[in-house]
Amino acid sequence: MKKLFMVLLVVLAAGSQAMACPACKDSFTKHGSNASVGDAYSLSVIVMLSVPITILTVGIVIIARRLRQHPNSAA
């Protein structure tokens, strides 16, 4: 448990030192002239991550509904 805590502590401490790629880092300044570009980068990442999550969720819901309709065929 102590080892896990130390690893978690190092990961959390290193997060503040991690840097993005130069284009992302320079574009994601809220007070800069290219703030909208940084916001667009963030939005595109969220959209790309939401697609596989949506596909998995729909698949799980379909499987769960079919198992509820036919409980004996689960074996």
DAFENNOR-V346899 format. One record per backbone hydrogen bond with DSSP energy under -0.5 kcal/mol. NH is the residue of the N-H (numbers start at 1). CO is the residue of the C=O. Records with the same first field share a line. If there is no record, write none. Layout:
BEGIN
NH: CO ; CO
END
This chain:
BEGIN
5: 1
6: 2
7: 3
8: 4
9: 5
10: 6
11: 7
12: 8
13: 9
14: 10
15: 11
16: 12 ; 13
17: 14
18: 14
25: 21
26: 22
27: 23
28: 24
29: 27
30: 28
32: 29
35: 32
37: 34
38: 27 ; 34
39: 35
40: 36
41: 37
42: 38
43: 39
44: 40
45: 41
46: 42
47: 43
48: 44
49: 45
50: 46
51: 47
52: 48
53: 49
54: 50
55: 51
56: 52
57: 53
58: 54
59: 55
60: 56
61: 57
62: 58
63: 59
64: 60
65: 61
66: 62
67: 63
68: 64
69: 65
70: 66
73: 70
74: 71
75: 72
END
